[in-house]
Structure formats: C-alpha cells, structure tokens
Amino acid sequence: MDETTRITLRLPVDLHEWLVAQARSARRSLNSEIVYRLEAERAAEADGESR
C-alpha cells in the first residue's frame, strides 16, 4: 500500500466492539483489521468474478 487516505467511519457500537475483539485476537490494530478484511473481501469478489 503506497498511498493512504484518511476517512471518518461511523459504525454501530456492537460492530465496533466485534472488530476490536477480532483485531486483538489477531494481534492487529483496528485499522489493520479493517484493511485486512476489506482486502480479503475484494480478493474473494475478484476470484468469484474470474470463474
């Protein structure tokens, strides 16, 4: 990731708490967890389109 952009993100409290717990268990920051999950979803979507 060469360039980054800052955004403000509003999440439901329960989703935020879940993401924080997932990040902790994976020993990642919350930001890294969100990026990881978005990139995984993008890759899965790309794989589905190429089939």
C-alpha positions in Angstrom: 0.0 0.0 0.0 1.9 3.0 -1.3 -0.6 5.7 -0.6 -3.2 6.1 2.1 -6.3 8.2 2.6 -7.9 9.2 5.9 -11.7 8.7 6.3 -14.2 9.1 9.1 -16.2 5.9 9.6 -19.3 5.6 11.7 -20.0 2.1 12.9 -22.7 0.6 15.1 -21.3 0.1 18.6 -21.7 -3.7 18.5 -19.8 -3.9 15.2 -17.0 -1.7 16.5 -16.7 -3.9 19.6 -16.6 -7.0 17.5 -13.9 -5.6 15.2 -11.8 -4.5 18.2 -12.1 -8.1 19.6 -11.1 -9.6 16.2 -8.2 -7.2 15.9 -6.9 -8.1 19.4 -7.1 -11.8 18.8 -5.2 -11.4 15.5 -2.7 -9.0 17.2 -3.5 -6.2 14.7 -4.6 -2.6 15.2 -8.2 -1.8 14.5 -7.2 0.0 11.3 -5.1 -3.0 10.1 -8.0 -5.4 10.9 -10.4 -3.3 8.8 -8.0 -3.1 5.9 -7.3 -6.8 6.1 -11.0 -7.7 6.0 -11.7 -5.3 3.1 -8.8 -6.6 1.1 -9.8 -10.2 1.7 -13.4 -9.4 0.6 -12.1 -7.6 -2.5 -9.9 -10.6 -3.4 -12.8 -13.0 -2.8 -15.0 -10.9 -5.0 -12.3 -10.8 -7.8 -12.0 -14.6 -7.6 -15.7 -15.0 -7.9 -15.8 -12.8 -11.0 -13.0 -14.6 -12.7 -14.7 -18.0 -12.5 
